[in-house]
Amino acid sequence: MSLGKHEILEYRQRTLVRLLTYSFRTFLAIVCLRSFMQLFLVPSTTGYAILAIHANAALFCRICLLLAERGRFQIAINLFLSVFLLTVGLSALLLEATLVFNIALLLTVFTVIALVVELPHRALRWSAASIVLWICVMALRAQLRPDQMGPSNLIPVLTLAPAMLLGAITWMLQLNTRHLYTTIELSEQARSEVESGRQRLETANHRLADVNQKMQVANQRAVKAAEAAKAANHTKSRFLANMSHISYERGSGYSYANIGLYGSWDT
């Protein structure tokens, strides 16, 4: 059975709630791990900053989850995607060089998340925002932390290659998603046409039932009229028979009266 827009909307809402729950637990686990590292292993100022970023992300995920549970899905989606991008961007500025390119993978995951919880045209804007964020973050890292960026002639390659990869992935996902939504729209149109045909058929059936009922009433009236006519004919026949009998008796009476008066049948 094909899914309609209503089913797709419910699926997106359920997916958003599950995604927010998973994200909240993930960020909470990261905060616990970072706290342990800061307290017992290698404390650093950068570590505290990253800990604060992830703690805020966990807090906002919880807020988004509360909004989604109260039916404010679009506000929850916008807030969650904004917090996700901001968290990824700030983490990319502060993380070690060996972990920076994991941010590109997170942005790819972000593109998929945006396509799952948003409509295609809105998801395309979020994906474009993630590409712009990556370019801006890498440019800022090149200015603020040039010692961790490697040779200067590789910086454009390290910046543009992930951005192009993100663009290609976004484009392919957009094509597939738009094709899916086009198929859903065609399915909805076919379903509406079938529903309209069914309604017209039900209307025709109701009219046919009314006509049949009227015909039954007319047939009953015709049967009653035929019975009434038959009864009238029977009454008429009895009346004529009675009248004929009365006329015969009157004629006999006149004949006997003539015999008594005149002595013959003739007057």
C-alpha beads as a LAMMPS data file, in Angstrom:
LAMMPS data file: protein, C-alpha beads

267 atoms
266 bonds

1 atom types
1 bond types

-500.0 500.0 xlo xhi
-500.0 500.0 ylo yhi
-500.0 500.0 zlo zhi

Masses

1 110.0

Atoms # bond

1 1 1 0.000 0.000 0.000
2 1 1 1.411 3.377 -1.004
3 1 1 1.994 6.075 1.557
4 1 1 0.130 9.362 1.336
5 1 1 1.161 12.807 2.503
6 1 1 -0.556 12.340 5.839
7 1 1 1.327 9.094 6.465
8 1 1 4.610 10.735 5.403
9 1 1 3.967 13.619 7.809
10 1 1 3.296 11.229 10.684
11 1 1 6.430 9.272 9.796
12 1 1 8.519 12.471 9.825
13 1 1 7.105 13.448 13.199
14 1 1 7.815 10.049 14.741
15 1 1 11.304 10.084 13.231
16 1 1 11.938 13.553 14.650
17 1 1 10.992 12.429 18.163
18 1 1 13.239 9.358 17.925
19 1 1 16.068 11.436 16.463
20 1 1 15.838 14.054 19.202
21 1 1 15.823 11.350 21.860
22 1 1 18.889 9.687 20.343
23 1 1 20.695 13.028 19.914
24 1 1 19.992 14.036 23.502
25 1 1 21.371 10.757 24.814
26 1 1 24.400 10.973 22.506
27 1 1 25.307 14.504 23.559
28 1 1 24.735 13.564 27.189
29 1 1 27.140 10.638 26.808
30 1 1 29.692 12.939 25.143
31 1 1 29.356 15.415 28.025
32 1 1 29.937 12.641 30.555
33 1 1 32.977 11.394 28.620
34 1 1 34.405 14.899 28.220
35 1 1 33.832 15.622 31.901
36 1 1 35.715 12.472 32.845
37 1 1 38.576 13.436 30.505
38 1 1 38.734 16.956 31.909
39 1 1 38.675 15.792 35.511
40 1 1 40.966 12.783 35.443
41 1 1 42.990 12.703 32.200
42 1 1 44.163 15.792 30.306
43 1 1 42.333 18.960 31.335
44 1 1 42.559 21.880 28.921
45 1 1 40.811 25.135 28.120
46 1 1 39.748 23.823 24.711
47 1 1 38.312 20.737 26.373
48 1 1 36.193 22.871 28.704
49 1 1 34.956 24.909 25.750
50 1 1 33.973 21.775 23.822
51 1 1 32.323 20.402 26.976
52 1 1 30.222 23.559 27.266
53 1 1 29.245 23.362 23.571
54 1 1 28.084 19.761 23.875
55 1 1 26.267 20.445 27.146
56 1 1 24.343 23.273 25.463
57 1 1 23.583 20.962 22.533
58 1 1 22.180 18.342 24.912
59 1 1 20.065 21.007 26.627
60 1 1 18.666 22.294 23.336
61 1 1 17.947 18.733 22.161
62 1 1 15.888 18.253 25.294
63 1 1 14.047 21.525 24.635
64 1 1 13.347 20.454 21.050
65 1 1 12.049 17.121 22.304
66 1 1 9.640 18.893 24.651
67 1 1 8.460 21.103 21.783
68 1 1 7.905 18.071 19.560
69 1 1 5.940 16.273 22.276
70 1 1 3.669 19.330 22.487
71 1 1 3.029 19.356 18.750
72 1 1 5.365 22.241 17.829
73 1 1 7.143 20.141 15.225
74 1 1 8.295 22.875 12.834
75 1 1 9.770 24.978 15.645
76 1 1 11.492 21.873 17.019
77 1 1 12.916 21.021 13.573
78 1 1 14.272 24.519 12.942
79 1 1 15.766 24.800 16.420
80 1 1 17.328 21.329 16.293
81 1 1 18.926 21.831 12.869
82 1 1 20.231 25.258 13.874
83 1 1 21.742 23.893 17.101
84 1 1 23.231 20.948 15.189
85 1 1 24.935 23.246 12.686
86 1 1 26.164 25.624 15.381
87 1 1 27.536 22.761 17.469
88 1 1 29.319 21.231 14.493
89 1 1 30.754 24.578 13.449
90 1 1 32.095 25.494 16.890
91 1 1 33.465 21.993 17.398
92 1 1 35.258 22.184 14.047
93 1 1 36.977 25.390 15.177
94 1 1 38.157 23.877 18.452
95 1 1 38.862 20.220 17.692
96 1 1 42.289 18.844 16.960
97 1 1 43.435 18.643 13.346
98 1 1 43.075 14.859 13.305
99 1 1 39.379 15.137 14.168
100 1 1 38.399 18.050 11.934
101 1 1 37.496 15.949 8.936
102 1 1 35.079 13.967 11.076
103 1 1 33.036 17.173 10.961
104 1 1 32.587 16.642 7.221
105 1 1 31.078 13.248 7.994
106 1 1 28.802 14.856 10.570
107 1 1 27.679 17.396 7.981
108 1 1 26.872 14.520 5.624
109 1 1 24.773 12.983 8.383
110 1 1 23.189 16.406 8.881
111 1 1 22.188 16.476 5.195
112 1 1 20.477 13.110 5.557
113 1 1 18.735 14.230 8.765
114 1 1 17.479 17.397 7.078
115 1 1 16.015 15.371 4.214
116 1 1 14.288 13.009 6.634
117 1 1 12.649 15.614 8.880
118 1 1 12.126 18.443 6.385
119 1 1 10.534 18.979 3.001
120 1 1 12.915 18.753 0.010
121 1 1 13.150 22.501 -0.739
122 1 1 13.780 23.339 2.928
123 1 1 16.263 20.482 3.279
124 1 1 18.154 21.872 0.278
125 1 1 18.570 25.195 2.100
126 1 1 19.890 23.454 5.205
127 1 1 22.301 21.412 3.080
128 1 1 23.555 24.553 1.361
129 1 1 23.986 26.135 4.800
130 1 1 26.089 23.158 5.914
131 1 1 28.394 23.560 2.881
132 1 1 28.788 27.294 3.545
133 1 1 29.454 26.534 7.209
134 1 1 32.214 24.079 6.313
135 1 1 33.940 26.583 4.007
136 1 1 33.690 29.371 6.608
137 1 1 34.973 27.143 9.426
138 1 1 37.967 25.970 7.394
139 1 1 38.742 29.550 6.410
140 1 1 38.602 30.627 10.063
141 1 1 40.821 27.723 11.128
142 1 1 43.334 28.734 8.494
143 1 1 43.416 32.219 10.021
144 1 1 43.236 31.299 13.706
145 1 1 45.139 28.009 13.812
146 1 1 47.357 27.855 10.739
147 1 1 49.792 25.502 12.458
148 1 1 47.172 22.716 12.402
149 1 1 46.124 23.136 8.777
150 1 1 49.221 21.709 7.120
151 1 1 50.874 23.240 4.052
152 1 1 49.206 26.419 2.870
153 1 1 48.896 25.178 -0.709
154 1 1 46.731 22.254 0.509
155 1 1 44.257 24.416 2.421
156 1 1 42.010 25.112 -0.640
157 1 1 41.983 21.406 -1.469
158 1 1 41.185 20.420 2.114
159 1 1 38.412 23.000 2.131
160 1 1 36.806 22.495 -1.271
161 1 1 37.061 18.701 -1.589
162 1 1 34.717 17.952 1.365
163 1 1 32.475 20.803 0.241
164 1 1 32.183 19.303 -3.249
165 1 1 31.534 15.886 -1.743
166 1 1 28.791 17.361 0.432
167 1 1 27.312 19.075 -2.620
168 1 1 27.312 15.851 -4.650
169 1 1 25.707 13.878 -1.825
170 1 1 23.131 16.615 -1.313
171 1 1 22.280 16.678 -5.016
172 1 1 21.848 12.899 -5.258
173 1 1 19.709 12.782 -2.121
174 1 1 17.637 15.691 -3.388
175 1 1 16.972 13.922 -6.684
176 1 1 15.890 10.742 -4.940
177 1 1 13.747 12.617 -2.425
178 1 1 12.057 14.749 -5.067
179 1 1 11.354 11.638 -7.111
180 1 1 9.827 10.065 -4.013
181 1 1 7.622 13.099 -3.355
182 1 1 6.591 13.213 -7.028
183 1 1 5.578 9.565 -6.805
184 1 1 3.641 10.313 -3.632
185 1 1 1.841 13.225 -5.312
186 1 1 0.904 11.021 -8.279
187 1 1 -0.300 8.361 -5.867
188 1 1 -2.346 10.972 -4.010
189 1 1 -3.895 12.189 -7.281
190 1 1 -4.763 8.621 -8.289
191 1 1 -6.195 7.980 -4.833
192 1 1 -8.285 11.164 -4.991
193 1 1 -9.568 10.218 -8.445
194 1 1 -10.493 6.755 -7.220
195 1 1 -12.198 8.288 -4.192
196 1 1 -14.061 10.734 -6.425
197 1 1 -15.161 7.883 -8.701
198 1 1 -16.279 5.895 -5.681
199 1 1 -18.309 8.828 -4.424
200 1 1 -19.922 9.299 -7.845
201 1 1 -20.709 5.582 -7.938
202 1 1 -22.272 5.769 -4.474
203 1 1 -24.330 8.787 -5.596
204 1 1 -25.506 6.893 -8.683
205 1 1 -26.342 3.869 -6.525
206 1 1 -28.358 6.068 -4.169
207 1 1 -30.232 7.573 -7.108
208 1 1 -30.852 4.116 -8.552
209 1 1 -32.112 2.940 -5.163
210 1 1 -34.478 5.944 -5.033
211 1 1 -35.739 5.169 -8.538
212 1 1 -36.248 1.517 -7.598
213 1 1 -38.110 2.544 -4.470
214 1 1 -40.333 4.873 -6.500
215 1 1 -40.956 2.098 -9.022
216 1 1 -41.917 -0.268 -6.207
217 1 1 -44.330 2.327 -4.831
218 1 1 -45.772 2.849 -8.324
219 1 1 -46.130 -0.913 -8.811
220 1 1 -47.896 -1.234 -5.467
221 1 1 -50.254 1.571 -6.438
222 1 1 -50.846 -0.071 -9.823
223 1 1 -51.617 -3.386 -8.100
224 1 1 -54.004 -1.639 -5.717
225 1 1 -55.625 0.203 -8.643
226 1 1 -55.996 -3.068 -10.540
227 1 1 -57.564 -4.695 -7.507
228 1 1 -59.863 -1.710 -7.074
229 1 1 -60.847 -1.886 -10.769
230 1 1 -61.461 -5.606 -10.468
231 1 1 -63.611 -5.021 -7.402
232 1 1 -65.487 -2.264 -9.241
233 1 1 -66.096 -4.541 -12.220
234 1 1 -67.329 -7.269 -9.891
235 1 1 -69.661 -4.801 -8.174
236 1 1 -70.889 -3.541 -11.549
237 1 1 -71.554 -7.090 -12.730
238 1 1 -73.525 -7.868 -9.587
239 1 1 -75.454 -4.610 -9.944
240 1 1 -76.349 -5.339 -13.565
241 1 1 -77.334 -8.881 -12.665
242 1 1 -79.570 -7.598 -9.884
243 1 1 -81.111 -4.992 -12.178
244 1 1 -81.772 -7.637 -14.842
245 1 1 -83.442 -9.855 -12.261
246 1 1 -85.570 -6.926 -11.006
247 1 1 -86.615 -6.033 -14.579
248 1 1 -87.580 -9.641 -15.238
249 1 1 -89.682 -9.759 -12.089
250 1 1 -91.370 -6.463 -12.970
251 1 1 -92.137 -7.722 -16.462
252 1 1 -93.623 -10.896 -15.025
253 1 1 -95.687 -8.879 -12.571
254 1 1 -97.107 -6.679 -15.343
255 1 1 -97.989 -9.757 -17.415
256 1 1 -99.899 -11.426 -14.614
257 1 1 -101.626 -8.140 -13.848
258 1 1 -102.816 -7.904 -17.468
259 1 1 -104.139 -11.458 -17.293
260 1 1 -106.070 -10.601 -14.195
261 1 1 -107.507 -7.411 -15.650
262 1 1 -108.057 -8.258 -19.243
263 1 1 -107.925 -11.999 -19.386
264 1 1 -105.105 -12.110 -21.845
265 1 1 -101.346 -11.302 -22.048
266 1 1 -101.993 -8.343 -24.348
267 1 1 -102.926 -4.962 -22.968

Bonds

1 1 1 2
2 1 2 3
3 1 3 4
4 1 4 5
5 1 5 6
6 1 6 7
7 1 7 8
8 1 8 9
9 1 9 10
10 1 10 11
11 1 11 12
12 1 12 13
13 1 13 14
14 1 14 15
15 1 15 16
16 1 16 17
17 1 17 18
18 1 18 19
19 1 19 20
20 1 20 21
21 1 21 22
22 1 22 23
23 1 23 24
24 1 24 25
25 1 25 26
26 1 26 27
27 1 27 28
28 1 28 29
29 1 29 30
30 1 30 31
31 1 31 32
32 1 32 33
33 1 33 34
34 1 34 35
35 1 35 36
36 1 36 37
37 1 37 38
38 1 38 39
39 1 39 40
40 1 40 41
41 1 41 42
42 1 42 43
43 1 43 44
44 1 44 45
45 1 45 46
46 1 46 47
47 1 47 48
48 1 48 49
49 1 49 50
50 1 50 51
51 1 51 52
52 1 52 53
53 1 53 54
54 1 54 55
55 1 55 56
56 1 56 57
57 1 57 58
58 1 58 59
59 1 59 60
60 1 60 61
61 1 61 62
62 1 62 63
63 1 63 64
64 1 64 65
65 1 65 66
66 1 66 67
67 1 67 68
68 1 68 69
69 1 69 70
70 1 70 71
71 1 71 72
72 1 72 73
73 1 73 74
74 1 74 75
75 1 75 76
76 1 76 77
77 1 77 78
78 1 78 79
79 1 79 80
80 1 80 81
81 1 81 82
82 1 82 83
83 1 83 84
84 1 84 85
85 1 85 86
86 1 86 87
87 1 87 88
88 1 88 89
89 1 89 90
90 1 90 91
91 1 91 92
92 1 92 93
93 1 93 94
94 1 94 95
95 1 95 96
96 1 96 97
97 1 97 98
98 1 98 99
99 1 99 100
100 1 100 101
101 1 101 102
102 1 102 103
103 1 103 104
104 1 104 105
105 1 105 106
106 1 106 107
107 1 107 108
108 1 108 109
109 1 109 110
110 1 110 111
111 1 111 112
112 1 112 113
113 1 113 114
114 1 114 115
115 1 115 116
116 1 116 117
117 1 117 118
118 1 118 119
119 1 119 120
120 1 120 121
121 1 121 122
122 1 122 123
123 1 123 124
124 1 124 125
125 1 125 126
126 1 126 127
127 1 127 128
128 1 128 129
129 1 129 130
130 1 130 131
131 1 131 132
132 1 132 133
133 1 133 134
134 1 134 135
135 1 135 136
136 1 136 137
137 1 137 138
138 1 138 139
139 1 139 140
140 1 140 141
141 1 141 142
142 1 142 143
143 1 143 144
144 1 144 145
145 1 145 146
146 1 146 147
147 1 147 148
148 1 148 149
149 1 149 150
150 1 150 151
151 1 151 152
152 1 152 153
153 1 153 154
154 1 154 155
155 1 155 156
156 1 156 157
157 1 157 158
158 1 158 159
159 1 159 160
160 1 160 161
161 1 161 162
162 1 162 163
163 1 163 164
164 1 164 165
165 1 165 166
166 1 166 167
167 1 167 168
168 1 168 169
169 1 169 170
170 1 170 171
171 1 171 172
172 1 172 173
173 1 173 174
174 1 174 175
175 1 175 176
176 1 176 177
177 1 177 178
178 1 178 179
179 1 179 180
180 1 180 181
181 1 181 182
182 1 182 183
183 1 183 184
184 1 184 185
185 1 185 186
186 1 186 187
187 1 187 188
188 1 188 189
189 1 189 190
190 1 190 191
191 1 191 192
192 1 192 193
193 1 193 194
194 1 194 195
195 1 195 196
196 1 196 197
197 1 197 198
198 1 198 199
199 1 199 200
200 1 200 201
201 1 201 202
202 1 202 203
203 1 203 204
204 1 204 205
205 1 205 206
206 1 206 207
207 1 207 208
208 1 208 209
209 1 209 210
210 1 210 211
211 1 211 212
212 1 212 213
213 1 213 214
214 1 214 215
215 1 215 216
216 1 216 217
217 1 217 218
218 1 218 219
219 1 219 220
220 1 220 221
221 1 221 222
222 1 222 223
223 1 223 224
224 1 224 225
225 1 225 226
226 1 226 227
227 1 227 228
228 1 228 229
229 1 229 230
230 1 230 231
231 1 231 232
232 1 232 233
233 1 233 234
234 1 234 235
235 1 235 236
236 1 236 237
237 1 237 238
238 1 238 239
239 1 239 240
240 1 240 241
241 1 241 242
242 1 242 243
243 1 243 244
244 1 244 245
245 1 245 246
246 1 246 247
247 1 247 248
248 1 248 249
249 1 249 250
250 1 250 251
251 1 251 252
252 1 252 253
253 1 253 254
254 1 254 255
255 1 255 256
256 1 256 257
257 1 257 258
258 1 258 259
259 1 259 260
260 1 260 261
261 1 261 262
262 1 262 263
263 1 263 264
264 1 264 265
265 1 265 266
266 1 266 267
